[in-house]
Amino acid sequence: MSKNFRSSKSACRRRLRKLHPRSPLLTRLLRRVRSWFGSYGRPRPRIEIDRSPAKAHHPLWSVIRRSAALLIVVGLAVLAVQQRHRLAALASYLQGQIQQRQIAAAPPPVAAIAPPPAAPPKPNPLRPTDYGVYAVVEDKSLAELQLLPGRAPDIRVAVSAAFRVPDQAGLPNGHPKFIVFRRDAVTNILERAEVRIVAKIAREFSAEASGKKPATDDAWVIRNASYPFRASPVPDNPEMYELHSEDPALELPPGRYALILKAQSYYFSVNGDVTDPRQCIERIVATSGTFYTDCKKP
């Protein structure tokens, strides 16, 4: 086979040279053909495969390896138990260092600006600060009422004993409201109260004096003519309650009155010209007793 290949190779060269022996293109082509035919037919290197059996390991090798790993783990556990205090101290030290770094890296706290102190609330002019009984003047201010001497008469008694009225400014209108401020109001609040007429003794009739004025010109009595009032609690103070008329349209005529709270009487007056005949009374002293009657002309 190699002889035939060589003969065909030489024959091909001769034919190509006859075509044009000095052509550069032909020279390059001959070189390529020569290089191709030169590599053809050469023996290729053989790849040898090692088919020898693998070396067998010692049968105790796996047991030794596992035992060594177990001993290493046990040794580390024993070391950790023995050095647990040092490890805990080291962990706390590292944690403290981390916290210090975080605090150092944190921005400085901004000082909080305290708000300006709130102005104290203005006192309510309709809330008294001292215990007592007060009349509300045009829903703007309070006027304290003075306590009359003696015990308030029973409603079945027509006229009380004579007394002098205190010198006190009157209310501007006949729509009174009252504020009662008492220590015992929490447990002893009134459900009802009443306002009675205070009449002046204008004249006195007796066997010694007929139609003359009494010895004193300042003699007054409480009559059993009354106006009912109701009580309601004050929301912001359990020791206070308010008194108002049962009839919202009530208007007391000008004159003098007494606010009756159980056995106590508190005096007040309503400014204006007195036209109510019940505000004036005449006393008749007879042998059979003392009698009172309305004045014909107040």
ROSENU-345317 format. One record per residue (C-alpha): residue number from 1; x, y, z; residue in three letters. Coordinates in nm, 3 decimals. Example, Ala and Ser with C-alpha at 12.3 -4.5 7.8 and 13.67 -1.06 7.14 Angstrom:
% residues 2
1 / 1.230 / -0.450 / 0.780 / ALA $
2 / 1.367 / -0.106 / 0.714 / SER $
//
This chain:
% residues 298
1 / 0.000 / 0.000 / 0.000 / MET $
2 / 0.288 / 0.236 / 0.074 / SER $
3 / 0.439 / 0.169 / -0.272 / LYS $
4 / 0.117 / 0.257 / -0.451 / ASN $
5 / 0.086 / 0.572 / -0.242 / PHE $
6 / 0.440 / 0.681 / -0.329 / ARG $
7 / 0.393 / 0.615 / -0.700 / SER $
8 / 0.071 / 0.816 / -0.706 / SER $
9 / 0.245 / 1.095 / -0.523 / LYS $
10 / 0.533 / 1.117 / -0.769 / SER $
11 / 0.297 / 1.093 / -1.064 / ALA $
12 / 0.094 / 1.385 / -0.928 / CYS $
13 / 0.410 / 1.595 / -0.890 / ARG $
14 / 0.521 / 1.531 / -1.247 / ARG $
15 / 0.186 / 1.628 / -1.388 / ARG $
16 / 0.174 / 1.950 / -1.189 / LEU $
17 / 0.524 / 2.051 / -1.302 / ARG $
18 / 0.437 / 1.997 / -1.665 / LYS $
19 / 0.153 / 2.244 / -1.634 / LEU $
20 / 0.369 / 2.540 / -1.529 / HIS $
21 / 0.696 / 2.467 / -1.357 / PRO $
22 / 0.771 / 2.826 / -1.242 / ARG $
23 / 0.425 / 2.944 / -1.126 / SER $
24 / 0.420 / 3.072 / -0.760 / PRO $
25 / 0.067 / 2.955 / -0.716 / LEU $
26 / 0.165 / 2.611 / -0.831 / LEU $
27 / 0.461 / 2.608 / -0.592 / THR $
28 / 0.234 / 2.682 / -0.291 / ARG $
29 / -0.011 / 2.419 / -0.401 / LEU $
30 / 0.267 / 2.163 / -0.426 / LEU $
31 / 0.377 / 2.245 / -0.074 / ARG $
32 / 0.025 / 2.186 / 0.060 / ARG $
33 / -0.003 / 1.857 / -0.125 / VAL $
34 / 0.338 / 1.752 / 0.003 / ARG $
35 / 0.243 / 1.833 / 0.364 / SER $
36 / -0.083 / 1.645 / 0.331 / TRP $
37 / 0.067 / 1.335 / 0.175 / PHE $
38 / 0.356 / 1.351 / 0.423 / GLY $
39 / 0.125 / 1.316 / 0.731 / SER $
40 / -0.085 / 1.046 / 0.571 / TYR $
41 / 0.013 / 0.692 / 0.645 / GLY $
42 / 0.222 / 0.766 / 0.958 / ARG $
43 / 0.150 / 0.544 / 1.258 / PRO $
44 / -0.068 / 0.710 / 1.532 / ARG $
45 / 0.033 / 0.689 / 1.900 / PRO $
46 / -0.149 / 0.424 / 2.103 / ARG $
47 / -0.347 / 0.514 / 2.419 / ILE $
48 / -0.267 / 0.264 / 2.688 / GLU $
49 / -0.534 / 0.199 / 2.958 / ILE $
50 / -0.421 / 0.082 / 3.297 / ASP $
51 / -0.640 / -0.216 / 3.374 / ARG $
52 / -0.460 / -0.323 / 3.685 / SER $
53 / -0.692 / -0.377 / 3.989 / PRO $
54 / -0.721 / -0.094 / 4.246 / ALA $
55 / -0.520 / -0.121 / 4.560 / LYS $
56 / -0.727 / -0.254 / 4.847 / ALA $
57 / -0.736 / -0.046 / 5.173 / HIS $
58 / -0.688 / -0.194 / 5.516 / HIS $
59 / -1.022 / -0.319 / 5.663 / PRO $
60 / -0.972 / -0.121 / 5.991 / LEU $
61 / -0.908 / 0.209 / 5.815 / TRP $
62 / -1.276 / 0.327 / 5.828 / SER $
63 / -1.308 / 0.231 / 6.196 / VAL $
64 / -0.991 / 0.421 / 6.283 / ILE $
65 / -1.112 / 0.729 / 6.096 / ARG $
66 / -1.450 / 0.733 / 6.275 / ARG $
67 / -1.289 / 0.677 / 6.614 / SER $
68 / -1.050 / 0.968 / 6.557 / ALA $
69 / -1.338 / 1.200 / 6.464 / ALA $
70 / -1.536 / 1.094 / 6.774 / LEU $
71 / -1.233 / 1.151 / 6.998 / LEU $
72 / -1.186 / 1.499 / 6.852 / ILE $
73 / -1.552 / 1.589 / 6.920 / VAL $
74 / -1.538 / 1.454 / 7.277 / VAL $
75 / -1.215 / 1.642 / 7.343 / GLY $
76 / -1.368 / 1.970 / 7.221 / LEU $
77 / -1.674 / 1.913 / 7.443 / ALA $
78 / -1.458 / 1.845 / 7.751 / VAL $
79 / -1.250 / 2.154 / 7.677 / LEU $
80 / -1.563 / 2.369 / 7.643 / ALA $
81 / -1.698 / 2.243 / 7.978 / VAL $
82 / -1.368 / 2.308 / 8.155 / GLN $
83 / -1.330 / 2.653 / 8.007 / GLN $
84 / -1.696 / 2.757 / 8.028 / ARG $
85 / -1.631 / 3.044 / 8.269 / HIS $
86 / -1.362 / 3.190 / 8.048 / ARG $
87 / -1.578 / 3.144 / 7.741 / LEU $
88 / -1.870 / 3.320 / 7.915 / ALA $
89 / -1.640 / 3.605 / 8.020 / ALA $
90 / -1.508 / 3.629 / 7.666 / LEU $
91 / -1.864 / 3.637 / 7.525 / ALA $
92 / -1.971 / 3.913 / 7.766 / SER $
93 / -1.658 / 4.110 / 7.686 / TYR $
94 / -1.724 / 4.086 / 7.313 / LEU $
95 / -2.088 / 4.184 / 7.364 / GLN $
96 / -1.983 / 4.487 / 7.569 / GLY $
97 / -1.738 / 4.591 / 7.298 / GLN $
98 / -2.011 / 4.564 / 7.035 / ILE $
99 / -2.250 / 4.773 / 7.245 / GLN $
100 / -1.984 / 5.038 / 7.303 / GLN $
101 / -1.919 / 5.059 / 6.931 / ARG $
102 / -2.289 / 5.090 / 6.861 / GLN $
103 / -2.325 / 5.367 / 7.119 / ILE $
104 / -2.023 / 5.548 / 6.978 / ALA $
105 / -2.159 / 5.516 / 6.624 / ALA $
106 / -2.510 / 5.631 / 6.723 / ALA $
107 / -2.584 / 6.002 / 6.670 / PRO $
108 / -2.600 / 6.213 / 6.986 / PRO $
109 / -2.951 / 6.242 / 7.126 / PRO $
110 / -3.134 / 6.560 / 7.043 / VAL $
111 / -3.232 / 6.749 / 7.355 / ALA $
112 / -3.610 / 6.760 / 7.380 / ALA $
113 / -3.751 / 7.109 / 7.397 / ILE $
114 / -3.990 / 7.127 / 7.687 / ALA $
115 / -4.321 / 7.288 / 7.591 / PRO $
116 / -4.400 / 7.613 / 7.766 / PRO $
117 / -4.602 / 7.562 / 8.083 / PRO $
118 / -4.973 / 7.587 / 8.022 / ALA $
119 / -5.145 / 7.885 / 8.169 / ALA $
120 / -5.351 / 7.799 / 8.477 / PRO $
121 / -5.722 / 7.779 / 8.399 / PRO $
122 / -5.923 / 8.084 / 8.491 / LYS $
123 / -6.146 / 8.033 / 8.793 / PRO $
124 / -6.514 / 7.994 / 8.713 / ASN $
125 / -6.697 / 8.296 / 8.857 / PRO $
126 / -7.004 / 8.078 / 8.917 / LEU $
127 / -6.815 / 7.831 / 9.138 / ARG $
128 / -6.768 / 7.949 / 9.496 / PRO $
129 / -6.451 / 7.873 / 9.687 / THR $
130 / -6.601 / 7.901 / 10.038 / ASP $
131 / -6.885 / 7.700 / 10.185 / TYR $
132 / -7.219 / 7.880 / 10.183 / GLY $
133 / -7.538 / 7.954 / 9.988 / VAL $
134 / -7.512 / 8.188 / 9.688 / TYR $
135 / -7.751 / 8.355 / 9.445 / ALA $
136 / -7.649 / 8.364 / 9.077 / VAL $
137 / -7.654 / 8.723 / 8.951 / VAL $
138 / -7.730 / 8.735 / 8.576 / GLU $
139 / -7.517 / 8.422 / 8.518 / ASP $
140 / -7.206 / 8.634 / 8.570 / LYS $
141 / -7.133 / 8.645 / 8.942 / SER $
142 / -7.242 / 8.514 / 9.281 / LEU $
143 / -7.393 / 8.694 / 9.580 / ALA $
144 / -7.372 / 8.517 / 9.916 / GLU $
145 / -7.698 / 8.494 / 10.111 / LEU $
146 / -7.710 / 8.564 / 10.483 / GLN $
147 / -7.868 / 8.322 / 10.726 / LEU $
148 / -8.173 / 8.453 / 10.912 / LEU $
149 / -8.192 / 8.405 / 11.289 / PRO $
150 / -8.406 / 8.132 / 11.434 / GLY $
151 / -8.553 / 7.818 / 11.287 / ARG $
152 / -8.752 / 7.828 / 10.964 / ALA $
153 / -9.125 / 7.791 / 11.045 / PRO $
154 / -9.328 / 7.494 / 10.931 / ASP $
155 / -9.527 / 7.545 / 10.612 / ILE $
156 / -9.845 / 7.504 / 10.817 / ARG $
157 / -9.758 / 7.813 / 11.023 / VAL $
158 / -9.894 / 8.122 / 10.851 / ALA $
159 / -9.651 / 8.376 / 10.995 / VAL $
160 / -9.318 / 8.337 / 11.175 / SER $
161 / -9.189 / 8.540 / 11.465 / ALA $
162 / -9.080 / 8.894 / 11.379 / ALA $
163 / -8.713 / 8.964 / 11.299 / PHE $
164 / -8.492 / 9.222 / 11.135 / ARG $
165 / -8.368 / 9.176 / 10.781 / VAL $
166 / -7.997 / 9.214 / 10.707 / PRO $
167 / -7.862 / 9.492 / 10.491 / ASP $
168 / -7.793 / 9.316 / 10.162 / GLN $
169 / -7.799 / 9.415 / 9.793 / ALA $
170 / -8.092 / 9.283 / 9.594 / GLY $
171 / -8.104 / 9.076 / 9.276 / LEU $
172 / -8.159 / 9.261 / 8.948 / PRO $
173 / -8.445 / 9.036 / 8.826 / ASN $
174 / -8.700 / 8.785 / 8.945 / GLY $
175 / -8.542 / 8.472 / 8.787 / HIS $
176 / -8.318 / 8.357 / 9.071 / PRO $
177 / -8.093 / 8.053 / 9.076 / LYS $
178 / -7.887 / 7.941 / 9.372 / PHE $
179 / -7.565 / 7.749 / 9.430 / ILE $
180 / -7.537 / 7.556 / 9.757 / VAL $
181 / -7.182 / 7.464 / 9.861 / PHE $
182 / -7.180 / 7.244 / 10.168 / ARG $
183 / -6.952 / 6.980 / 10.310 / ARG $
184 / -7.242 / 6.737 / 10.367 / ASP $
185 / -7.391 / 6.784 / 10.020 / ALA $
186 / -7.232 / 6.456 / 9.899 / VAL $
187 / -7.451 / 6.246 / 10.128 / THR $
188 / -7.730 / 6.491 / 10.215 / ASN $
189 / -7.840 / 6.659 / 9.893 / ILE $
190 / -8.185 / 6.816 / 9.889 / LEU $
191 / -8.440 / 6.713 / 9.629 / GLU $
192 / -8.663 / 7.014 / 9.681 / ARG $
193 / -8.646 / 7.359 / 9.835 / ALA $
194 / -8.878 / 7.655 / 9.844 / GLU $
195 / -8.875 / 8.033 / 9.840 / VAL $
196 / -9.117 / 8.208 / 10.079 / ARG $
197 / -9.233 / 8.564 / 10.096 / ILE $
198 / -9.089 / 8.792 / 10.367 / VAL $
199 / -9.350 / 9.053 / 10.458 / ALA $
200 / -9.310 / 9.375 / 10.652 / LYS $
201 / -9.538 / 9.449 / 10.949 / ILE $
202 / -9.669 / 9.788 / 10.844 / ALA $
203 / -9.935 / 9.854 / 11.110 / ARG $
204 / -10.053 / 9.708 / 11.438 / GLU $
205 / -10.400 / 9.708 / 11.586 / PHE $
206 / -10.458 / 9.649 / 11.957 / SER $
207 / -10.661 / 9.777 / 12.246 / ALA $
208 / -10.388 / 10.019 / 12.343 / GLU $
209 / -10.289 / 10.127 / 11.990 / ALA $
210 / -10.526 / 10.133 / 11.696 / SER $
211 / -10.371 / 10.155 / 11.352 / GLY $
212 / -10.034 / 10.269 / 11.475 / LYS $
213 / -9.698 / 10.156 / 11.351 / LYS $
214 / -9.521 / 9.897 / 11.565 / PRO $
215 / -9.258 / 10.002 / 11.813 / ALA $
216 / -8.985 / 9.922 / 11.565 / THR $
217 / -9.003 / 10.012 / 11.199 / ASP $
218 / -8.789 / 9.714 / 11.096 / ASP $
219 / -9.013 / 9.417 / 11.179 / ALA $
220 / -9.046 / 9.139 / 10.922 / TRP $
221 / -9.203 / 8.792 / 10.916 / VAL $
222 / -9.184 / 8.486 / 10.692 / ILE $
223 / -9.518 / 8.392 / 10.542 / ARG $
224 / -9.628 / 8.047 / 10.424 / ASN $
225 / -9.677 / 8.168 / 10.063 / ALA $
226 / -9.403 / 7.983 / 9.876 / SER $
227 / -9.256 / 7.897 / 9.533 / TYR $
228 / -9.120 / 7.542 / 9.482 / PRO $
229 / -8.761 / 7.492 / 9.366 / PHE $
230 / -8.576 / 7.181 / 9.249 / ARG $
231 / -8.217 / 7.071 / 9.308 / ALA $
232 / -7.972 / 6.940 / 9.045 / SER $
233 / -7.608 / 6.834 / 9.098 / PRO $
234 / -7.313 / 7.039 / 8.975 / VAL $
235 / -7.102 / 6.813 / 8.744 / PRO $
236 / -6.755 / 6.932 / 8.843 / ASP $
237 / -6.801 / 6.931 / 9.223 / ASN $
238 / -6.997 / 6.675 / 9.426 / PRO $
239 / -7.019 / 6.915 / 9.723 / GLU $
240 / -7.227 / 7.161 / 9.520 / MET $
241 / -7.579 / 7.156 / 9.384 / TYR $
242 / -7.794 / 7.411 / 9.203 / GLU $
243 / -8.148 / 7.522 / 9.291 / LEU $
244 / -8.384 / 7.643 / 9.018 / HIS $
245 / -8.756 / 7.700 / 8.995 / SER $
246 / -8.987 / 7.415 / 8.896 / GLU $
247 / -9.159 / 7.662 / 8.664 / ASP $
248 / -8.911 / 7.795 / 8.405 / PRO $
249 / -9.139 / 8.094 / 8.340 / ALA $
250 / -9.152 / 8.199 / 8.705 / LEU $
251 / -9.064 / 8.561 / 8.776 / GLU $
252 / -9.066 / 8.673 / 9.134 / LEU $
253 / -9.221 / 9.018 / 9.183 / PRO $
254 / -9.004 / 9.283 / 9.352 / PRO $
255 / -8.985 / 9.233 / 9.724 / GLY $
256 / -8.810 / 9.033 / 9.995 / ARG $
257 / -8.783 / 8.656 / 10.021 / TYR $
258 / -8.632 / 8.370 / 10.217 / ALA $
259 / -8.477 / 8.056 / 10.067 / LEU $
260 / -8.579 / 7.766 / 10.293 / ILE $
261 / -8.334 / 7.475 / 10.317 / LEU $
262 / -8.484 / 7.235 / 10.569 / LYS $
263 / -8.475 / 7.428 / 10.899 / ALA $
264 / -8.259 / 7.718 / 10.774 / GLN $
265 / -8.369 / 8.042 / 10.608 / SER $
266 / -8.146 / 8.252 / 10.378 / TYR $
267 / -8.251 / 8.607 / 10.299 / TYR $
268 / -8.251 / 8.778 / 9.957 / PHE $
269 / -8.450 / 9.046 / 9.777 / SER $
270 / -8.551 / 9.142 / 9.422 / VAL $
271 / -8.503 / 9.504 / 9.321 / ASN $
272 / -8.797 / 9.712 / 9.198 / GLY $
273 / -9.114 / 9.881 / 9.319 / ASP $
274 / -9.309 / 9.656 / 9.553 / VAL $
275 / -9.666 / 9.604 / 9.425 / THR $
276 / -9.747 / 9.258 / 9.562 / ASP $
277 / -9.989 / 9.303 / 9.858 / PRO $
278 / -9.848 / 8.991 / 10.021 / ARG $
279 / -9.525 / 9.179 / 10.085 / GLN $
280 / -9.705 / 9.389 / 10.347 / CYS $
281 / -9.890 / 9.262 / 10.653 / ILE $
282 / -10.091 / 9.409 / 10.942 / GLU $
283 / -10.091 / 9.264 / 11.290 / ARG $
284 / -10.398 / 9.252 / 11.511 / ILE $
285 / -10.349 / 9.187 / 11.881 / VAL $
286 / -10.661 / 9.076 / 12.059 / ALA $
287 / -10.743 / 8.910 / 12.386 / THR $
288 / -10.794 / 8.582 / 12.205 / SER $
289 / -10.459 / 8.598 / 12.025 / GLY $
290 / -10.255 / 8.767 / 11.753 / THR $
291 / -10.376 / 8.770 / 11.397 / PHE $
292 / -10.224 / 8.888 / 11.066 / TYR $
293 / -10.385 / 9.017 / 10.751 / THR $
294 / -10.268 / 9.159 / 10.417 / ASP $
295 / -10.226 / 9.531 / 10.392 / CYS $
296 / -10.494 / 9.712 / 10.194 / LYS $
297 / -10.225 / 9.941 / 10.061 / LYS $
298 / -9.867 / 9.807 / 10.063 / PRO $
//
